[in-house]
Amino acid sequence: QVQLVESGGGLVQAGGSLRLSCAASGRTFSSNAMAWFRQAPGKEREFVAAITSSGGSTYYAASGKGRFTISRDNAKNTAYLQMNSLKPEDTAVYYCAKAYRKLYYTSSYYSRAEYDSWGQGTQVTVSS
C-alpha cells in the first residue's frame, strides 16, 4: 500500500496562491494516475484535478480550470497542485489520491471509486 503525505496548505487571502505537495512512498508511484480531491465542511468530497501516470494528460473540475495546475515528478515520487487566484469557496481540506489500476476512460479520472490510497489531507483556508 502506498502512503501519501500532503503538505503546503495554509491560510491565504483571496487572490493569493498556494502550492500543495503530495509525497508518496513505495515503488509504484509512477505506474498510476494521481488526483486531488477536496472536502469542505458539511459537503461531499469532490474532484479537483487528476494527472495520468506519465504526466502527459491532466483533468480539472470546472471550479479550478484556469486557476489550478496539477503536475507530478515521478523521480521524486511527488505530485503537486498549484492553486492561483484563490477564492473563499476554495476553502476545504485537500486530499491527494492514487489510482489503484490503470485508467482508460476520461470519466474514470474524475471518480473517487478509482482511487484507493489517500493522504491525511491538508487544510486550505482562503479569507475574503
VENJOUR-V647860 format. One line per field, one symbol per residue. ss: DSSP state (a for helix, b for strand, c for the rest). phi: phi as a letter, one per 20 degrees, with the letter a starting at -180 (. if undefined). burial: 1 if it has 9 or more other ideal C-beta (glycine too) atoms within 8 Angstrom, else 0. A space follows every 50 residues. Layout:
ss=???
phi=???
burial=???
This chain:
ss=cccbbbbccbbbbccccbbbbbbbccccaaaccbbbbbbccccccbbbbb bccccccbbbcccccccbbbbbbccccbbbbbbccccaaacbbbbbbbbc cccccaaaaccaaabbbbcccbbbbbbc
phi=.fddcebofrdbfgnecbceccedenedgfecfcbdcbcegmcffcfdab bfgenfccccfgfdfnddcebbcffdlcdcceddlfcgfefaedcebdfe bfdddgfffeegfedcdceencfdcdee
burial=01011101100101001111111101001001111111100000011111 11001001111001000101111100111111100100010111111110 0010000111100110111011011100
